[in-house]
Amino acid sequence: QVQLEESGGGLVQAGGSLRLSCAASGSIFGVNTVHWYRQAPGKQRELVTFISSSGTIFYADFVKGRFTISRDNTKNTVYLQMNSLKPEDTAVYYCKLGILPAYWGQGTQVTVSS
């Protein structure tokens, strides 16, 4: 059974930074792509970024230059460094491991005050 746990969310002022972590159990972590999604109240869940097992990285336009994804396969953990946060970044952030099957964490709340 694969389990994911996000952490690092919280309340921060606009312009501030947070670092999210996504820790996974199981041996499949290193061979799978890890995605970060977010869902704001009343909105659909949207893809923020992903990092593949080979290190290929994608960022949505709305976070380019502000967010950085990285992974440490020795710790089965992916990090999302979020800088220059904006109020519109307020959302629950979820990590997802794999595609088919996909495993989701429970999410961590990020709130950016203006």
Disulfide bonds with the S-S distance in Angstrom:
Cys22-Cys95 2.07
